[in-house]
Amino acid sequence: MIIVVGSINLDLIANVDRLPSPGETVRGSGFATAPGGKGANQALAAARAGAKVRMVGAVGKDNFATEALALLVAGKVDLSGVGQSFASTGTALILVGADGENVIAVVPGANDSVLPGDLAKAFLAKGDVVLLQHEIPLQTVDAALDAARAAGAVTVLNTAPFRSEAAALLGKADYAVANETEFDLYGEALSLKGRDRPARMRDFAGKTGRTIVVTLGGDGVLAATPEDF
């Protein structure tokens, strides 16, 4: 079983010819909504790949909740671990210009109510894989890493979005996944040594005994494992 502990959002997307300046109103050319949230995206991808998936998270008691969960319902993700919060369903407000540039404001809403006590809904067992990200309270991410290890589960931490106070959590996950910018920022926070990124990745793997994976966009990925030493 794959257990995802993380965020559930509804993305509100407006298309404009150009992004407005502060205090300016511009006319939009289109609008759409789409389920989102890094946690929900992980759960949906795993379900579409054929895995059995359980989601632990929270939505609000509002109309956005149904739409935010729609793809997970269609993908037959187990939503028994998704609670309802008095806060609004998490939203991402996205303006996209004709040139592809965008500005985004994320309102965590109910995601901030996912607390360590909710981990009981995960029903963790030996051999499970637990997927995490940084869009819920970090105390919950930390507690999930501890609970998964105690249960004999494998943990995969997507380190986005970058949060400097989360640096220590990377070394608690069996697999940490970051993009280039995130890894470089975490590398500074962790005082990793090396003249280039691969060397700093090896330093991380050697110090923590954990695997680090850095995504490179269209150029693929790099990985450093404890077995490299």
VMD Tcl script that draws the C-alpha trace (Angstrom):
set ca {
  {0.00 0.00 0.00}
  {1.14 3.53 -0.77}
  {0.18 6.05 1.91}
  {0.25 9.74 0.99}
  {0.24 12.20 3.87}
  {-0.10 15.65 2.39}
  {-1.88 18.52 0.76}
  {-5.12 18.69 -1.20}
  {-5.86 21.89 -3.14}
  {-8.13 23.30 -5.78}
  {-6.25 25.37 -8.34}
  {-8.00 28.50 -9.64}
  {-6.35 29.47 -12.92}
  {-6.90 32.74 -14.80}
  {-5.32 33.50 -18.18}
  {-4.33 37.09 -18.97}
  {-2.51 38.76 -21.85}
  {0.04 40.10 -19.38}
  {0.49 39.93 -15.64}
  {-0.84 43.02 -13.84}
  {1.38 45.46 -11.99}
  {0.64 46.13 -8.30}
  {-2.68 47.98 -8.02}
  {-3.60 47.31 -11.65}
  {-6.64 45.43 -12.96}
  {-6.35 43.58 -16.27}
  {-8.94 41.74 -18.33}
  {-8.73 37.96 -18.28}
  {-9.05 35.75 -21.35}
  {-9.95 32.47 -19.67}
  {-10.57 30.71 -16.39}
  {-10.38 27.11 -15.22}
  {-10.30 25.09 -12.03}
  {-8.32 21.92 -11.46}
  {-7.64 19.61 -8.52}
  {-4.12 20.08 -7.17}
  {-1.87 19.99 -4.15}
  {1.42 18.13 -4.12}
  {0.04 15.38 -1.91}
  {-3.05 14.81 -4.04}
  {-0.88 14.83 -7.17}
  {1.34 12.12 -5.68}
  {-1.68 10.02 -4.77}
  {-3.24 10.37 -8.20}
  {-0.01 9.50 -10.02}
  {0.48 6.40 -7.88}
  {-3.12 5.27 -8.39}
  {-2.90 5.76 -12.15}
  {0.27 3.65 -12.12}
  {-1.77 0.81 -10.65}
  {-0.92 1.07 -6.95}
  {-3.34 0.84 -4.06}
  {-3.28 4.27 -2.43}
  {-4.59 5.74 0.81}
  {-4.65 9.53 1.25}
  {-4.32 11.27 4.62}
  {-5.14 14.97 4.51}
  {-7.93 17.49 4.99}
  {-10.39 19.60 3.03}
  {-12.86 22.25 4.08}
  {-16.62 21.99 4.50}
  {-17.18 23.88 1.27}
  {-18.01 23.41 -2.39}
  {-14.34 23.41 -3.38}
  {-13.79 20.15 -1.47}
  {-15.84 18.01 -3.86}
  {-13.97 19.28 -6.90}
  {-10.58 19.04 -5.17}
  {-11.22 15.35 -4.47}
  {-12.88 14.48 -7.79}
  {-9.86 12.96 -9.54}
  {-8.89 10.99 -6.43}
  {-12.41 9.56 -6.25}
  {-12.26 8.66 -9.95}
  {-8.85 7.06 -9.39}
  {-10.26 4.90 -6.57}
  {-7.90 6.36 -3.96}
  {-8.89 5.40 -0.41}
  {-10.03 8.71 1.12}
  {-10.94 7.36 4.56}
  {-7.99 9.31 5.95}
  {-9.19 12.67 4.58}
  {-10.84 14.77 7.26}
  {-12.98 17.90 7.14}
  {-11.75 21.16 8.62}
  {-13.51 24.37 9.56}
  {-10.86 26.09 7.43}
  {-11.44 26.44 3.70}
  {-10.20 23.84 1.26}
  {-6.63 24.68 0.24}
  {-6.41 26.81 -2.89}
  {-3.78 27.98 -5.33}
  {-4.59 31.23 -7.13}
  {-2.71 31.25 -10.43}
  {-2.40 34.03 -13.00}
  {-0.85 32.93 -16.30}
  {0.35 35.45 -18.87}
  {0.36 34.89 -22.63}
  {4.15 34.53 -22.48}
  {3.81 31.63 -20.03}
  {4.99 33.57 -17.00}
  {2.84 33.18 -13.91}
  {2.31 34.37 -10.38}
  {0.88 32.06 -7.74}
  {-0.55 32.59 -4.27}
  {-1.19 29.46 -2.21}
  {-3.69 29.54 0.65}
  {-3.08 26.37 2.73}
  {-6.46 26.46 4.44}
  {-7.43 22.98 5.64}
  {-3.96 21.63 4.86}
  {-2.66 23.40 7.94}
  {-5.03 21.32 10.06}
  {-3.34 18.01 9.14}
  {-1.70 17.21 12.49}
  {0.30 14.29 13.93}
  {-2.84 12.84 15.50}
  {-4.25 12.28 12.01}
  {-1.55 9.70 11.28}
  {-3.66 7.06 13.02}
  {-5.81 7.16 9.87}
  {-2.84 5.95 7.81}
  {-2.90 2.43 9.30}
  {0.83 2.08 8.60}
  {2.19 -1.43 8.14}
  {5.51 -3.03 7.33}
  {6.28 -2.78 3.62}
  {4.10 0.28 3.00}
  {5.56 3.23 1.11}
  {4.82 6.65 2.62}
  {4.94 9.72 0.36}
  {5.35 13.18 1.92}
  {5.91 16.81 0.93}
  {6.20 20.19 2.64}
  {2.69 21.58 2.06}
  {1.37 20.47 5.46}
  {2.72 21.37 8.93}
  {6.31 20.22 9.27}
  {5.59 18.71 12.69}
  {3.25 16.31 10.89}
  {5.87 15.47 8.26}
  {8.38 14.80 11.04}
  {5.92 12.63 12.97}
  {5.03 10.69 9.81}
  {8.70 9.94 9.15}
  {9.07 8.61 12.69}
  {5.84 6.59 12.56}
  {6.72 5.07 9.20}
  {10.15 3.99 10.40}
  {8.65 2.44 13.54}
  {6.17 0.51 11.38}
  {8.82 -0.73 8.95}
  {7.55 1.39 6.05}
  {9.69 3.11 3.42}
  {9.54 6.91 3.22}
  {9.88 9.20 0.19}
  {10.01 12.95 0.88}
  {9.43 15.46 -1.90}
  {11.22 18.50 -0.50}
  {8.98 21.08 -2.20}
  {8.21 23.76 -1.48}
  {11.57 24.83 -0.06}
  {11.35 25.64 3.64}
  {14.65 26.29 5.37}
  {13.34 24.96 8.68}
  {12.70 21.58 6.99}
  {16.36 20.91 6.16}
  {16.84 18.40 8.97}
  {13.92 16.31 7.73}
  {15.75 15.32 4.54}
  {18.08 13.07 6.49}
  {15.16 11.25 8.13}
  {13.58 10.06 4.87}
  {14.76 6.91 3.12}
  {14.59 8.81 -0.17}
  {14.60 12.60 -0.46}
  {13.65 14.10 -3.83}
  {14.50 17.71 -4.70}
  {14.90 19.81 -7.81}
  {18.19 21.56 -8.49}
  {17.28 24.83 -6.79}
  {15.82 23.13 -3.73}
  {18.84 20.88 -3.28}
  {21.25 23.80 -3.58}
  {19.30 25.74 -0.94}
  {19.08 22.77 1.40}
  {22.76 22.11 0.78}
  {23.56 25.56 2.14}
  {21.30 25.02 5.15}
  {22.96 21.65 5.86}
  {26.51 22.93 5.17}
  {27.12 20.19 2.62}
  {30.65 20.07 1.24}
  {31.81 19.58 -2.34}
  {32.92 21.60 -5.33}
  {29.84 20.71 -7.39}
  {26.31 19.38 -6.95}
  {27.16 15.66 -7.37}
  {29.87 16.00 -4.72}
  {27.46 17.67 -2.32}
  {24.92 14.93 -3.00}
  {27.52 12.31 -2.11}
  {28.32 14.27 1.05}
  {24.62 14.19 2.00}
  {24.33 10.44 1.37}
  {27.51 9.74 3.31}
  {26.51 11.83 6.32}
  {22.90 10.66 6.56}
  {22.99 7.13 5.20}
  {20.02 8.09 3.01}
  {19.45 8.38 -0.74}
  {19.09 11.80 -2.37}
  {17.53 12.22 -5.82}
  {17.83 15.54 -7.67}
  {15.57 16.13 -10.67}
  {17.07 18.03 -13.60}
  {14.01 18.82 -15.71}
  {14.53 17.62 -19.26}
  {18.05 16.46 -18.41}
  {16.86 13.58 -16.20}
  {17.90 12.95 -12.60}
  {20.97 12.48 -10.42}
  {21.06 10.20 -7.39}
  {23.52 9.51 -4.60}
  {23.08 6.52 -2.30}
  {24.86 5.27 0.83}
  {26.15 2.41 -1.32}
  {28.29 4.93 -3.22}
  {30.68 4.90 -0.25}
}
mol new
graphics top color blue
foreach p $ca { graphics top sphere $p radius 0.5 }
foreach p [lrange $ca 0 end-1] q [lrange $ca 1 end] { graphics top cylinder $p $q radius 0.2 }
display resetview
